[in-house]
């Protein structure tokens, strides 16, 4: 049983995260004081996690899934079950730090919820300028959050960190649903930004990474205007470069940067994912930003982005 969980409906907590309203038996401290539109109801409970999905399209020791079900097993942490886009059940190992349970709940499990709700989660952090959004896409550790944090210091608001959620239902008007309660930053990035790490907001108990709370992003969806794919320059003294991508290049990159892309791929939904990515790129510009991994040239990167893209 998760600390704070109860089988009594009287103990249900109403929490918001992007388009979801969670009616939860489980404490999720990270979502306290988080706002969102909450038009999609999801029940979160303790227990009731099946040992297997009966008609799984894919199954191994860590993940079992189909189009409507998702079962995640994290050894020594918890087991999570997501079904029909509106229910999450979990069983945690006794004594596991709550932050470790929440990290997977707000990561992989949230990604599964998005896919089951026919939303498009991108592995990206995103900033807004007026009613337009620029999303920075990259693998874990590519500097998405640090880039967003640096631009935030220059006056841009942050609408997404790590998962940038797009509603693909209106192909001619791709909209980003704000899902930004925090930034997740390594201690090295915090030091570069002149901020101190707060032990109360450690993402994983065993990692030197922390959540940095953000001002409320509101619930208004904004137009996705630009996609910037992050790449690493091998030479540490290389100047940052920004190159426009063709639509075929961008579609392939965008599919690859879909959060938890294995879910639609392994459950037979890859054609739908291709159509959604192609439709999105019919309206959004795509670029590749190549820069050194070092933070020492971050001002130069910011200047390039503002001069070539964000100043338009």
Secondary structure, DSSP 8 states (H G I E B T S, - for coil): --TT--S-GGG-EEEEEEEEEEEESS--GGGTT--EEEEEEEEEEES---SS-TT-SEE-SSEEE-SSEEEEEETTTEEEEEETTTEEEEEE-TT--HHHHHHHIIIIIHHHHHHHTT-EEEEEEEEEETTEEEEEE-STTSSHHHHHHHHHTTT-EEEESSEEEEETTSTTS-EEE-B-SEEEEEHHHHHHTT----GGGBSSTTSSEEEEE-----S--EEEEEEEEEEE-SSTT---EEEE--HHHHHHHHHHTBTTHHHHHHTT-HHHHHHHHHHHHTTSEEEEEEE-SSGGGHHHHHHHHIIIIIT-
